[in-house]
Amino acid sequence: MTAPEGRGIAESWGSSRTDSGGITSTFRILHVSTGNVCRSPITERLTRHALSDRLGDPLTRGLIVESAGTWGHEGAPMEANAEIVLADFGADATGFVGRELLDEHVIRADLVLTATRDHRAQVISMGHSAGLRTFTLKEFTRLVRAIDPATLPDARDEGVVERARALVRAAAALRGWLLAPSPDADEVYDPYGAPITFFRSIGDEINQALDPVVTALTGVSARH
């Protein structure tokens, strides 16, 4: 399926690193939940915050982080409690606009991280060879923890984009060998309509899952 006119994958979607051959090189991370107003916005903005903590401006390294929802509230703002959670972590919630998941989002993504296994299945069912680059967030965290960082390209020499691509390939190769300890282990539950205490627990859960992922992507540990 081709991308809708005016929103094609050939458009410029932000700053990126340019390699020695002059070819623009980017790595696009897509976070997916249901409405794109709670879990995926939190995950998107916490990822950006963590990348900025390690790299400065991640866009200058070719990293682009987005989100969308399988039943996305197109044009909707983030839930107020999600904004509070992001503020707790010092992350920026400004300018967020909800999106419905489209084919073009999956086509462009180098890594798709979903809140649940159902979301993962929905993304993969869209086609576009998404299976090898689509994981639940917690699944990807589990796989990343099993990968020896020494086997990945050094981001200082080959760039963060090449390291990130190698990480996704390594995680995909491990998936059939490193199974979840329980069916619920790979799920991030929906806090929509819940009190702020539950939102905060989900925020903590997401943040803990993201930390090893961002460290593996960048080769840089969080500053404490």
N, C-alpha and C positions, 0 to 999 in steps of 0.2 A: 504494500500500500504506500503510495507516495504521500509526502507531507502536504498539508493544505497550502494553497498558494499564499505567499506572503509570510509563511512561517516555516520555510524549508530548512533542511539541515545544512545547507551551504551558506546560510547567513552568518554574519559575525555575531557571536553570542558572548562577547567579553574579551578582555585582554588575555594573552597567553604567551608562553615561552616560544621563541623561535629558534629552531635548531640551526646547525652550521650550514645546512643546505637551504635555509630560508623557508622551510616548511613549518607552518604553524602547528604546534603540538599541544594538545590539551587532553585532560583526563576529566571526564564528567561523571560526578556521583549523583545518582537520583534516589531520593528517599521516598518511599511510598507507604501510605496508610489508606484509610477509607475516605474520610471527608476532607483531608488536607487542611484541617484547622486545629488539630491537637498534636498527635504523635509525630507526624512527618515534619510539621513546622519546627517543633522542638528539636528533632533530630537534625534537620537542615541547619538551623542556626547554631546549635551546639557544635556541629561539625565545623562550620565556618569559624566559630570562636576558637576551637582547639587548633585548627590549622593556622590561624593568625598568631596564636600563642607560640607556635613552633617555627613558623616560616616568615612572619611578617604578613605581607599581602599575598594570600594564596593564588590570586589571579595572575600575579607576575610569574608564578611557577607553573602556570598552565592548569591549575586545579579549579574546577567550577562545581559548585554544590547547589542542587535544586531539590524540589519536592513536588509531588502531585498526589491526587487521591483517586482510588478506583471508582468512588462515587463523589468525586471532588466537588466542593462548593465553589464553582468558578467565580472569581472576583470577591470572595468572602474574606473578611479579616480573620486573623488568628483568634482563637478563643482567649478571653481575658485571663483565665487561669494559666494558659500556656505562656502568655506574656510574663506573668508573675514568675513562673518557673525559670524562664530565660533570664529575667532580671536577677534571680537568686544566684545564677552562675556568672553574672556579668556579661551575658551575651546580648546581642542587639536584636530586637524584634521589629524594628521600624521598617516600613515599606513592604511588609509581607502581603501578598495577595494569593488567595487559594486558587488552585488549578485542578481541572479534571484531567486524569491521565489519558494521554493521546499516544497514538502510534509513534509520532515524531519524537516524543520524550524517550521512549524505549530505544528507538533507532539511534539516537544521539548518545545514549548513556554507555559509559565504559564499565560502570558498576552500579547495579540496582540493589538497594538494601531496603527490605520491606519490614513492616511491623510484625506480620504474622505469616504462617505458612499458606493461608488462603490468599493473601495478597501476592505472595511469591508465585502461587499457581496461576493467578489471574494474569500476572505480568508475562509468565512463560507462555501462557495460552495465546497471547497476542502475536507470537511468532518472532520474527526478526532475529533469530538465533540467540534469543535472550537467555536460554537455559544455563549456559556456562558463565554468565556474568550476573546472575540474579540469585540472591541469598536473603534469608531473613537476617536482620541485624545481629541477633544473638548467634545464629549459625555461623555467620562470617567471623564473629569474634572468636568462637570456639576453634574454627579452622586456622585463623591467623595465629592464635597462641601456639599451635603445633608446628608452625613454619619457622625454621632456623633463619633469623635475619641475615646471617652471613651468606645465605644462598641467593639473596636478592641483590640487584644492582645497587651500587652505592649512589645515593641521590646526589652527593656532591660531585661525582664524576659524570654520571650518565643522566642526571636530572630526576626530579620527583615523578614525572610522568612515566618514564620507563620503569622505575621502581614499582609504581602503582600497578602498571599493566602486568608486570611479572608476579606481583602479589596475587592478583585475581586469578591468573593461570595456575599458580601453586595451590590456591584455595580450592579451585574447581577440581583439581586432580586428587585432592584429599577427601572430597565430600563423601564418596562411597565407603571410605575406610574409617572415618571418624564420625560416628553417629551420635545423635542427641541422647542423653541419659534418660529422658522421658519425653513424651509427646509435647508437653507444655514448656519444655526447656527453651525452645526457640521462639516463644511468643512474647510480644509486648502488648499488654491488654489496653483496651480503649478507655481513657478516662473521661470521655465526653459526658458532660452532665454531672460529673462527680465533684465532690468538694475539693478544695485546694490541697488538703492533706494527701489525697490520692494522686492528684496531679504531681505533687512534689515527689511522691514515691516513684512514680513513673519517670519523672525527670532524672532522679538519681539512678534508676535502672538503666535508662538510655545513656546517661553520661558514663557510667561504669563500663557499659558495653563498647562505647565509642573510644575510650582512652587507648586500649591496646591496638585498635584498628588504626587510629590516626598515627600512633607511634610507628606501627609497621609501614604505613603508607609513606611516611616522611623520613623515617630513620632517626627521628628526633623525639626524645622523651619530653613529657610535660614538665614545665617549670613549676616548682613548688615553693 
